[in-house]
Amino acid sequence: MEIEKKISRKEEIAREATRLFREKGYPATSMRDLAAELGIEAASLYSHIKSKEEILHKVCFRMAENFFLAINDIDQETETTTEKLKKSIIAHVEVLTEDTNASIVFLNEWKHLSEPYLSDFIKMRDTYEHRFREIVLEGQRNGEFKYMDEKFAVLTLLSSLNWIPNWYKNYGKLDPTQIGNQLSSLVLSGLKNGI
């Protein structure tokens, strides 16, 4: 029998808000909606959180940190560029599928962050994308990958990967590592030099 970890009221609020942000969108979700879903008075929410943006901020930045943590060690490893890209793709898929509600909020609702958080988030996103671009450029320099516009290649790759949370729970045939392996095979067959 699996024992479910007891979560705090604040975590419960954040989890429910994340689900509502995914289903209704951030702008359409009110504190009143959230309170109704939790079965409490709207005023009671403010003893746990300052605003719904506080939750959006935490979801977006926690997810961004998870992506960076997942790929940090890959850069340190001395492997082929092909292996680096494959491991980065698998790591990305594993983060995306861990909490699909949070992933979809992260991918779609970040634009509702206010400043300075919006600018900070965009910088983090650009840094993460740049990391993938560097791998593609490295592969081109060492002859593993054929030449193509690296920004186009990475945006196409990340767009494909970032659609996964929309269908993952309903698919059920492959685990995140298997999905990452299959997607990396598809991507690498297009990038590999000599194919």
C-alpha positions in Angstrom: 0.0 0.0 0.0 1.4 3.4 -1.0 1.4 6.1 1.7 0.4 9.5 0.3 2.5 12.3 1.7 0.5 14.9 3.6 0.7 18.3 2.0 0.4 21.7 3.7 -2.6 23.9 3.1 -0.4 26.3 1.1 0.8 23.4 -1.1 -2.8 22.3 -1.5 -3.8 25.8 -2.6 -0.9 26.0 -5.0 -1.8 22.6 -6.5 -5.4 23.5 -7.0 -4.6 26.9 -8.4 -2.2 25.3 -10.9 -4.9 23.0 -12.0 -7.4 25.9 -12.5 -4.8 28.0 -14.3 -4.3 25.0 -16.7 -8.0 24.5 -17.2 -9.3 28.1 -17.3 -6.2 30.1 -17.9 -4.6 32.4 -15.5 -6.6 35.6 -16.3 -9.9 33.7 -16.1 -9.1 32.2 -12.7 -10.2 34.3 -9.7 -9.4 34.0 -6.1 -13.1 33.3 -5.6 -12.9 30.4 -8.0 -10.0 29.0 -6.1 -11.7 29.4 -2.8 -14.8 27.6 -4.1 -12.8 24.7 -5.4 -11.1 24.4 -2.0 -14.4 24.8 -0.1 -13.2 27.9 1.9 -14.0 31.6 2.0 -12.0 33.7 -0.4 -10.7 35.9 2.4 -9.2 32.8 4.0 -6.9 32.3 1.1 -5.0 35.5 2.0 -3.8 34.0 5.2 -1.8 31.5 3.0 -0.9 33.4 -0.1 -0.6 37.1 -1.1 -2.2 36.8 -4.5 -2.7 34.4 -7.4 0.4 35.9 -9.1 2.4 34.6 -6.2 1.4 31.1 -7.2 2.0 31.7 -10.9 5.5 33.1 -10.0 6.3 30.0 -7.9 5.1 27.6 -10.6 7.0 29.3 -13.4 10.3 29.7 -11.5 10.2 26.3 -9.9 9.7 24.7 -13.3 12.5 26.8 -14.8 14.8 25.7 -11.9 13.8 22.0 -12.5 14.8 22.3 -16.2 18.2 23.7 -15.3 18.8 21.2 -12.6 18.0 18.4 -15.0 20.6 19.5 -17.6 23.3 21.0 -15.4 25.3 17.8 -15.1 25.0 16.9 -18.8 27.3 19.7 -19.8 30.0 18.5 -17.4 30.1 15.0 -18.9 32.6 14.3 -21.6 30.6 12.5 -24.2 29.7 13.0 -27.8 27.6 15.9 -28.8 25.0 13.4 -30.0 24.8 11.9 -26.4 24.6 15.4 -24.9 21.6 16.3 -27.0 19.9 12.9 -26.4 20.4 13.2 -22.6 19.2 16.8 -22.7 16.0 15.8 -24.6 15.3 13.0 -22.1 15.9 15.3 -19.1 13.5 17.9 -20.6 10.8 15.2 -21.2 11.2 13.9 -17.6 10.7 17.4 -16.2 7.7 18.1 -18.4 5.9 14.9 -17.5 6.5 15.0 -13.7 3.6 17.5 -13.2 1.7 18.2 -16.4 -0.5 20.8 -14.8 2.5 22.8 -13.8 4.2 22.2 -17.1 1.3 23.6 -19.1 1.0 26.6 -16.8 4.8 27.2 -17.1 4.6 27.0 -20.9 1.4 29.0 -21.5 0.8 31.4 -18.6 4.3 32.9 -18.0 3.3 36.0 -20.0 1.0 37.1 -17.2 3.9 37.6 -14.8 4.4 41.3 -13.9 7.8 43.0 -13.9 10.5 42.5 -12.9 9.6 38.8 -12.8 8.6 38.7 -16.5 12.0 39.9 -17.6 13.8 37.5 -15.3 11.7 34.6 -16.6 12.4 35.5 -20.2 16.2 35.7 -19.4 16.0 32.2 -17.9 14.1 30.8 -20.8 16.6 32.4 -23.3 19.5 31.0 -21.3 18.0 27.5 -21.4 17.3 27.7 -25.2 20.9 28.9 -25.7 22.2 25.8 -24.0 20.5 23.7 -26.6 21.7 26.0 -29.4 25.3 25.5 -28.1 25.0 21.8 -28.3 23.8 22.0 -31.9 26.6 24.4 -32.8 29.1 22.1 -31.1 27.8 19.2 -33.2 28.2 21.2 -36.3 31.7 22.3 -35.5 32.9 18.8 -34.7 31.2 17.3 -37.8 28.5 15.2 -35.9 25.7 17.4 -37.1 25.1 18.8 -40.6 24.9 22.5 -40.9 21.5 24.2 -40.5 20.3 27.2 -38.7 20.7 26.3 -35.0 18.0 28.6 -33.7 15.4 27.1 -36.1 16.6 23.5 -35.1 16.3 24.3 -31.4 12.9 26.1 -31.6 11.5 23.2 -33.7 12.9 20.7 -31.1 11.6 22.5 -28.1 8.2 23.1 -29.7 7.9 19.4 -30.3 8.9 18.6 -26.7 6.7 21.2 -25.1 3.6 19.8 -26.6 4.1 16.5 -24.6 2.2 17.7 -21.4 -1.0 18.1 -23.5 -1.2 14.4 -24.5 1.1 12.6 -22.0 -1.5 11.4 -19.4 -3.9 10.2 -22.0 -1.3 8.3 -24.0 0.0 5.9 -21.4 2.1 3.6 -23.6 5.6 5.0 -22.9 7.3 6.3 -19.9 9.2 9.7 -20.0 12.6 8.1 -20.8 11.1 6.0 -23.6 9.4 9.1 -25.0 12.7 11.0 -24.8 14.6 8.2 -26.5 12.2 8.0 -29.3 12.0 11.8 -29.8 15.8 12.1 -29.7 16.1 9.4 -32.4 13.7 11.4 -34.6 15.5 14.7 -34.0 19.0 13.2 -34.3 18.2 11.5 -37.6 17.5 14.9 -39.0 20.6 16.5 -37.5 23.2 13.8 -38.0 25.8 14.4 -40.7 25.9 11.9 -43.5 22.2 10.9 -43.2 
